[in-house]
Amino acid sequence: MRKVLLIDDEVMILQLVEQALLRLNYSVETAENGMKGIDKFDAGNFDLVITDVCMPETDGNRVVDHIRNSPRNRTPVIGMSGTPWKLANHLFDRVLPKPFHLQRLMETAEKLTSRAA
């Protein structure tokens, strides 16, 4: 079973995306901010990370920087943002501007995790 780390400071987004991923038979861990996401990434082994970009304290750009400088630096990362002009980080594998269709996110997750398999 493929394992996804989902990071977002908006609870509704976490719940919605988590439910969609569960329907595709992903195992999902969630984190409600970037720092908790980094801690979970370091403690786990994930096939994909999906992170909001604009979050208080530790944002998604710092999350992807941390992942790219880790021993598991090839883990695919999807960045989500309602403010795509703040996406200064080219280290994301894909970027989805909010709002997006869940189908697009699911297709992107499938492509990135099947490529890693």
C-alpha positions as CSV (number, residue, x, y, z in Angstrom):
1,M,0.0,0.0,0.0
2,R,1.4,3.4,-1.0
3,K,1.8,5.8,1.9
4,V,1.1,9.6,1.6
5,L,2.0,12.4,4.0
6,L,-0.6,15.2,3.7
7,I,0.2,18.6,5.2
8,D,-2.2,21.5,5.4
9,D,-3.2,24.0,8.1
10,E,-6.9,23.9,7.0
11,V,-8.7,21.0,8.6
12,M,-11.4,20.9,5.9
13,I,-8.7,20.4,3.2
14,L,-7.0,17.7,5.2
15,Q,-10.2,15.8,5.6
16,L,-11.4,16.2,2.0
17,V,-8.0,15.2,0.5
18,E,-7.5,12.4,3.0
19,Q,-10.9,10.8,2.2
20,A,-10.2,11.0,-1.6
21,L,-6.8,9.3,-1.1
22,L,-8.2,6.6,1.1
23,R,-10.7,5.7,-1.7
24,L,-7.7,5.1,-3.9
25,N,-6.2,2.7,-1.3
26,Y,-3.5,5.0,-0.1
27,S,-2.4,4.9,3.5
28,V,-2.5,8.6,4.7
29,E,-0.8,10.4,7.6
30,T,-1.8,14.0,8.1
31,A,0.0,17.0,9.7
32,E,-1.7,20.3,10.5
33,N,1.5,22.4,9.9
34,G,4.8,22.3,8.2
35,M,6.9,21.6,11.3
36,K,4.8,18.6,12.3
37,G,4.9,17.5,8.7
38,I,8.7,17.6,8.7
39,D,8.8,15.6,12.0
40,K,6.5,12.9,10.5
41,F,8.5,12.8,7.3
42,D,11.7,12.2,9.2
43,A,10.1,9.5,11.3
44,G,8.3,7.7,8.5
45,N,8.8,6.4,5.0
46,F,6.4,7.9,2.4
47,D,5.8,7.4,-1.3
48,L,4.4,10.9,-1.7
49,V,4.1,14.2,0.2
50,I,1.3,16.6,-0.5
51,T,1.8,20.0,1.2
52,D,0.1,23.3,1.3
53,V,2.5,26.1,0.5
54,C,1.2,29.0,2.6
55,M,1.1,28.0,6.2
56,P,2.2,29.9,9.4
57,E,5.7,29.3,10.8
58,T,7.0,26.5,8.6
59,D,5.6,26.8,5.0
60,G,5.5,24.3,2.2
61,N,8.6,25.8,0.6
62,R,10.6,24.9,3.8
63,V,9.0,21.4,3.8
64,V,10.1,20.6,0.2
65,D,13.6,22.1,1.0
66,H,13.9,19.8,4.0
67,I,12.8,16.8,1.9
68,R,15.3,17.6,-0.9
69,N,18.1,17.8,1.6
70,S,17.2,14.5,3.3
71,P,18.4,11.0,2.6
72,R,14.9,10.4,0.9
73,N,15.3,13.4,-1.4
74,R,13.6,11.7,-4.3
75,T,10.3,11.4,-2.6
76,P,7.7,13.1,-4.9
77,V,6.2,16.3,-3.5
78,I,3.0,18.1,-4.6
79,G,2.6,21.7,-3.6
80,M,-0.9,23.2,-3.2
81,S,-1.5,26.9,-3.0
82,G,-4.2,29.4,-3.1
83,T,-1.5,32.0,-3.8
84,P,0.5,30.5,-6.7
85,W,2.5,33.6,-7.1
86,K,4.2,32.7,-3.8
87,L,5.5,29.5,-5.3
88,A,9.1,30.5,-5.6
89,N,10.3,27.0,-5.1
90,H,11.0,24.9,-8.2
91,L,11.7,21.8,-6.1
92,F,8.1,20.6,-6.2
93,D,7.4,17.7,-8.6
94,R,4.0,19.3,-9.3
95,V,2.1,22.4,-8.1
96,L,-1.7,22.6,-8.0
97,P,-3.2,26.1,-7.6
98,K,-6.2,26.1,-5.2
99,P,-9.0,25.6,-5.9
100,F,-8.4,22.4,-7.9
101,H,-10.5,19.5,-8.9
102,L,-9.9,16.5,-6.6
103,Q,-9.7,14.3,-9.8
104,R,-6.7,16.3,-10.9
105,L,-5.0,15.8,-7.6
106,M,-5.7,12.1,-7.6
107,E,-4.4,11.7,-11.2
108,T,-1.3,13.6,-10.2
109,A,-0.8,11.4,-7.1
110,E,-1.3,8.2,-9.2
111,K,1.3,9.4,-11.8
112,L,3.9,10.3,-9.2
113,T,3.5,7.2,-7.0
114,S,3.4,4.8,-10.0
115,R,6.6,6.3,-11.3
116,A,8.2,5.8,-7.9
117,A,7.1,2.1,-7.7
